[in-house]
Amino acid sequence: MKRWLIVWLQRVVVVLVAVFVATYAGDWAVFKLRGSPTAKVTVNRYVTIPLKGNKQEFDYLGSIDVPCSVSLFPQAGRNPCWQLRRNFNQGAALQRVSGLMHFVVGKVNIAW
């Protein structure tokens, strides 16, 4: 019984990986065949500043046009347009680390 379950789970994982690879390859092929289409999405930028008492201040930095790829997955180093349209408010956190203020944007820390 246990062996049957392990074999079944392995097959499910292989099928899921194959579907993902086929979908990504198809998306890449359509993206290249269409001439690498890009668009621009207006994104609102915010910064979050920590205050005393576990409070936060949100400061609006303005709107910018961000280039995006017209595809299902990120292509050519750009996020897909559908993802940026769904998440048009992008924020950066400002954290206090050992007396210094740091912007935390993804994996990049900028000392201030």
C-alpha positions in Angstrom: 0.0 0.0 0.0 2.8 2.4 0.9 4.8 1.7 -2.2 1.7 2.3 -4.4 1.2 5.7 -2.7 4.8 6.7 -3.3 4.7 5.7 -7.0 1.4 7.6 -7.4 2.9 10.8 -5.8 6.0 10.6 -8.0 3.9 10.4 -11.1 1.8 13.4 -10.0 4.9 15.4 -9.4 6.4 14.5 -12.8 3.1 15.4 -14.6 2.9 18.8 -12.7 6.6 19.6 -13.6 6.0 18.6 -17.2 2.9 20.8 -17.5 4.7 23.8 -16.0 7.7 23.3 -18.3 5.4 23.0 -21.4 3.4 26.1 -20.3 6.5 28.2 -19.8 8.0 27.0 -23.1 4.8 27.8 -24.9 4.6 31.2 -23.3 8.3 31.9 -24.2 7.7 30.8 -27.8 4.6 33.0 -28.3 6.4 35.9 -26.7 9.3 35.6 -29.1 7.1 34.9 -32.2 5.0 38.0 -31.4 8.2 40.1 -31.5 8.7 40.4 -27.7 5.7 42.7 -27.0 5.9 45.1 -24.1 3.6 47.6 -22.6 3.6 50.1 -19.8 1.6 50.0 -16.6 1.3 53.0 -14.2 2.4 51.9 -10.7 1.9 53.9 -7.4 5.0 53.8 -5.2 4.9 54.0 -1.4 7.5 53.8 1.4 6.7 52.5 4.8 8.5 54.2 7.7 8.5 52.6 11.2 7.4 54.8 14.1 7.4 54.4 17.9 4.9 52.1 19.4 4.8 49.6 16.4 3.1 52.2 14.2 3.9 52.9 10.6 3.8 55.9 8.3 3.0 55.5 4.6 4.5 58.1 2.3 3.4 58.4 -1.3 6.4 58.6 -3.7 4.4 59.2 -6.9 3.4 57.3 -9.9 5.7 55.9 -12.6 5.2 53.9 -15.8 6.8 50.5 -15.5 7.6 48.5 -18.7 6.1 45.0 -18.6 5.9 41.9 -20.9 2.7 40.8 -22.5 2.9 37.2 -21.4 1.9 34.8 -18.6 5.4 34.5 -17.0 8.1 37.1 -16.6 10.0 37.4 -19.9 13.0 39.6 -21.0 13.6 40.6 -17.4 10.2 42.3 -17.0 7.2 41.3 -14.9 4.0 40.3 -16.8 1.5 43.1 -17.3 -1.4 41.2 -15.7 0.7 41.0 -12.5 1.5 44.7 -12.4 -2.2 45.6 -13.2 -3.3 43.5 -10.2 -0.6 44.9 -7.9 -0.4 48.5 -9.0 0.6 49.7 -5.5 4.2 48.9 -4.8 5.8 49.6 -1.4 9.3 49.7 0.1 9.9 49.2 3.8 12.2 51.5 5.7 13.7 49.5 8.7 15.9 50.6 11.6 18.9 48.4 11.9 21.5 49.3 14.6 20.8 53.0 14.4 20.8 53.2 10.6 17.8 53.4 8.4 17.6 50.9 5.5 15.3 50.7 2.5 14.3 47.1 2.0 13.2 46.6 -1.6 13.1 42.9 -2.5 16.6 41.7 -1.7 18.4 45.1 -2.0 19.3 47.0 1.2 20.2 50.7 0.7 21.7 52.4 3.8 20.4 55.8 4.7 
